Amino acid sequence: MQSNKYCVLTSLISLIVLSACSHKDKFCEEAPNVGGIEVNIPLNDLTEEMAGLSSEKEAFQFIQENPFVADYFFESRRFGADSVVAKRMVNIFSNPSYNDTLYQQVKNTFGDFSDLKNDFEKAFSYYKYYYPTVVVPELEIVLAGLQKDLFVSDSLISIAADYFLGPDAAYIPNGIPEYILMRYQKEYIVPMIMLLLTQKQNKTDPSDQSLLADMVFYGKSYYLTKMTIPCTPDSLIIGYTSQEIEDINENEHIIWANFLENDLLYETSHFMKNKFIGERPKTYEISQQCPGRIGIWVGWQIVKSYMRNNPDVTVKELMENTDAQQIFSKSKYKPRG
């Protein structure tokens, strides 16, 4: 994957939680002062224009003016002719069940998108505190008829607002499991995108194919993401339910014991590793109640412990450290219980 282009695949979204409320408060209270870092993210809201497309002529004109939207969200290259895509767009946006219902939910949920813009600007203020030369992208809001969710690159964040109305929306994307669909809400957008954008800072050792290396990689990614949104509730960074968070906090020592007793840390089989870091509703190998991606959550706890026990290490040094074994050893990770 190129460093300047990150496309979200719905089945691959993976968000992680910081373990305890006290840790959340600590990150928020100790966040650096970024008041002197000015960030202005240009906002291009195309939703009203798209919802008003009532003829193929209007849609064709929109496609000419916004070729990327037509290409990425409506796959114009796949259909070959702009006229075909124009007709498709009109069929979606002129349908009363869409325009009078789903688009109204978009307006009621997001308003003029100024809150979203402000949240991104705050996140980039923190991001630029750690990485001063980072590029601030343009923010674009579109409607996609539930075809795709978003596109992220160094220069552009393009969000299909109708995809982020959650499980209670009048219409929902096809084929998305409920435990993933719950993350497609307004509050999850900034954490999701900051995770994608900051991953470019995360250095790895490709020769280390162990589960531990994967766990530490993800742990580093989520640690940096938290640094850019330090006051964001942890539940919005993971997509775990409050009950799941309570359970894994209470049983962290049991979860960790399972990794040790089954010699999982140095497992290199992709099939086996995916059981603990892949997108699943539950990690059944541990228990029927243990949420999926638990290995990623444990990796984050290891990284947090490493940074807590090595206070001289900067965030940037953490991200550049490719030695997962060293991070694990110096973390002195020992779960409660």
Secondary structure, DSSP 8 states (H G I E B T S, - for coil): --TTEEE--GGG------S-HHHHHHHHHT----TT------EEE-HHHHHT--SHHHHHHHHHH-HHHHHHHH-HHHH--HHHHHHHHHHHHT-HHIIIIIHHHHHHHHTTSHHHHHHHHHHHHHHHHH-TT----EEEEE--TTS--EEEESSEEEEEGGG-B-TTSSS--TT--HHHHTT-BGGGHHHHHHHHHHGGG----TT--SHHHHHHHHHHHHHHHHHHSTTS-HHHHH---HHHHHHHHHTHHHHHHHHHHTT-TT---HHHHHHHHS--SB-TTT-SSSBTTHHHHHHHHHHHHHHHH-TT--HHHHHH---HHHHHHHHT-----
